[in-house]
């Protein structure tokens, strides 16, 4: 069992209710890390830095798809060339998800509703019917029938840890003789995020966690 404590976890959270959040999440997170072999200080620090950032300190477990028309044009310029084209999807998360995630990641077409049903959920935003199915098989839970399980601490933690191990992120988190740990952490970020959004904030969290765990 990971030696991470509730107080250590709380110290990493940026929220006024950090102690309550840590109390709710410490056991699910510890159990998930043990289940998926996130079992060294290097792995724990990298994993927690990523999931804390992705979930806004355990406060955002579902993808926010509530955009203004102007923001839609900025985020998806090829889909929405002008505010008028984006207007029907502005501040309409369900319609937007069904459009942008249609015929991808195992989803059906726009009318299937898969885009919204299998939008990003969990500590690491699991997205798409195919990922929900694969993760559900690994967790032995029917996430296709009950996708909102990923909004609960146990499944949210386990799905993130499953994703982490299934993408080889334990190995990237391991300290390698002569390796570039920061570059490896950047690769982890890209696998999770698809880019480098918030990279410096993630690195700062990671370094703080390394110090906290080393001092334990």
C-alpha positions in Angstrom: 0.0 0.0 0.0 1.3 3.5 -0.9 2.6 5.4 2.1 1.0 8.6 0.8 -0.9 10.3 3.6 -4.0 12.4 3.7 -2.1 15.5 4.9 0.5 15.1 2.1 -2.3 14.9 -0.5 -4.1 17.9 1.1 -1.0 20.0 0.9 -1.0 19.6 -2.9 -4.6 20.7 -3.5 -5.5 24.3 -4.4 -8.9 24.5 -2.8 -10.3 25.9 0.4 -11.8 22.5 1.2 -8.5 20.7 0.6 -8.7 18.7 3.9 -12.2 17.4 3.1 -11.2 16.6 -0.5 -8.1 14.7 0.7 -10.2 12.7 3.2 -12.6 11.7 0.4 -9.9 10.8 -2.1 -6.9 9.4 -0.2 -8.1 5.8 0.0 -9.5 5.5 -3.6 -6.3 7.0 -5.0 -4.0 4.8 -2.9 -5.9 1.7 -3.8 -5.9 2.5 -7.5 -2.2 3.2 -7.5 -1.5 -0.1 -5.8 -3.8 -1.9 -8.2 -1.9 -0.6 -11.3 1.6 -0.7 -9.9 2.1 3.0 -9.3 4.2 1.9 -6.4 7.4 4.0 -6.2 7.9 7.6 -5.2 8.8 8.5 -8.8 5.7 7.0 -10.2 3.4 8.4 -7.4 4.8 11.9 -7.8 4.3 11.9 -11.6 0.9 10.3 -11.4 -0.5 12.7 -8.8 0.9 15.8 -10.4 -1.0 14.8 -13.6 -4.3 13.8 -12.0 -4.4 16.8 -9.6 -3.8 19.2 -12.5 -6.3 17.4 -14.9 -9.1 17.4 -12.3 -8.5 20.9 -10.8 -7.6 19.4 -7.4 -10.4 16.7 -7.6 -13.0 19.3 -8.4 -13.6 18.7 -12.1 -14.4 15.1 -13.1 -16.4 15.8 -16.3 -15.3 17.6 -19.4 -16.4 21.2 -19.6 -18.0 21.7 -23.1 -19.8 24.9 -22.3 -18.3 27.3 -24.8 -19.3 30.7 -26.2 -19.4 31.0 -30.0 -16.2 33.0 -30.0 -14.4 30.4 -28.0 -15.6 27.6 -30.2 -14.1 29.4 -33.2 -10.8 29.6 -31.3 -10.8 26.0 -30.2 -12.1 24.4 -33.4 -11.3 26.9 -36.2 -11.7 24.3 -38.9 -15.2 23.3 -37.7 -16.4 26.7 -36.8 -15.2 29.3 -39.3 -17.3 32.1 -37.9 -19.5 32.9 -34.8 -22.6 32.3 -36.9 -21.6 28.7 -37.6 -20.7 28.1 -34.0 -23.9 29.7 -32.6 -26.1 26.6 -32.6 -23.4 24.8 -30.5 -22.6 27.6 -28.1 -23.5 26.9 -24.5 -24.9 23.5 -25.6 -22.5 20.9 -24.3 -24.6 17.9 -25.5 -25.0 19.1 -29.0 -21.3 20.1 -29.2 -20.0 16.8 -27.9 -22.2 14.8 -30.3 -20.7 16.8 -33.2 -17.0 16.9 -32.3 -16.7 13.3 -31.1 -18.9 11.7 -33.8 -17.3 8.8 -35.6 -14.2 8.8 -33.5 -12.8 6.7 -30.7 -15.4 4.0 -31.3 -18.3 6.4 -31.2 -21.2 6.3 -33.6 -22.4 9.2 -35.7 -23.7 12.5 -34.4 -27.3 11.1 -33.9 -26.1 8.2 -31.8 -25.4 10.5 -28.8 -22.2 8.7 -28.1 -20.1 11.9 -28.1 -22.0 13.2 -25.1 -22.5 9.9 -23.4 -18.8 9.1 -23.5 -17.4 12.6 -23.1 -14.4 13.1 -20.8 -14.9 11.8 -17.3 -12.7 10.8 -14.4 -9.4 12.1 -13.0 -7.8 11.6 -16.4 -10.6 12.5 -18.8 -11.4 9.1 -20.3 -13.1 9.8 -23.6 -14.9 7.8 -26.3 -16.9 4.5 -26.4 -13.8 2.4 -27.2 -11.9 3.7 -24.2 -14.9 3.3 -21.9 -15.3 -0.2 -23.0 -11.7 -1.2 -22.6 -11.5 0.5 -19.2 -14.7 -1.1 -18.1 -13.4 -4.6 -19.0 -10.2 -3.9 -17.0 -12.1 -2.5 -14.0 -14.9 -5.2 -14.3 -17.5 -2.5 -14.4 -20.0 -1.8 -17.2 -19.0 1.8 -18.0 -20.9 1.7 -21.3 -24.2 1.3 -19.3 -23.0 3.4 -16.4 -20.6 6.0 -17.6 -21.3 8.3 -14.6 -19.5 5.8 -12.4 -16.4 7.7 -13.5 -17.7 10.7 -11.5 -17.2 8.8 -8.3 -13.9 8.6 -6.4 -13.3 4.8 -6.7 -13.9 4.5 -10.5 -12.4 7.9 -11.3 -9.2 6.9 -9.5 -9.1 3.4 -10.9 -9.8 4.5 -14.5 -6.9 7.1 -14.3 -4.5 4.5 -12.9 -5.6 2.0 -15.6 -5.0 4.5 -18.3 -1.6 5.4 -16.8 -0.4 1.8 -16.8 -2.0 0.8 -20.1 -0.1 3.7 -21.9 3.3 2.7 -20.4 3.5 5.8 -18.1 5.0 3.9 -15.2 8.0 3.3 -17.3 8.2 6.9 -18.4 8.0 8.0 -14.8 10.8 5.7 -13.7 14.1 7.4 -13.1 16.5 6.3 -15.8 20.3 6.5 -15.5 21.4 9.2 -17.9 17.8 10.0 -18.8 16.0 13.4 -18.9 13.3 13.2 -16.3 11.7 16.5 -17.3 11.5 15.5 -20.9 9.9 12.2 -19.9 7.4 14.0 -17.8 6.6 16.2 -20.8 5.9 13.1 -22.8 3.6 11.8 -20.1 1.8 15.2 -20.3 1.4 14.8 -24.1 0.0 11.3 -23.8 -2.6 12.4 -21.2 -3.4 15.8 -22.5 -2.8 15.5 -26.3 -0.4 18.5 -26.0 1.4 20.5 -23.4 -1.4 22.5 -21.8 -0.4 23.6 -18.3 2.9 21.9 -18.6 4.8 24.2 -16.2 2.1 24.0 -13.6 2.3 20.2 -13.8 6.1 20.3 -13.5 5.8 22.5 -10.4 3.3 20.1 -8.8 5.6 17.2 -9.7 8.6 18.8 -8.1 6.7 19.6 -5.0 5.5 16.1 -4.7 9.0 14.7 -5.2 10.2 16.8 -2.2 7.2 15.8 0.0 7.6 12.1 -0.7 11.4 12.2 -0.3 10.9 13.8 3.1 8.4 11.2 4.4 
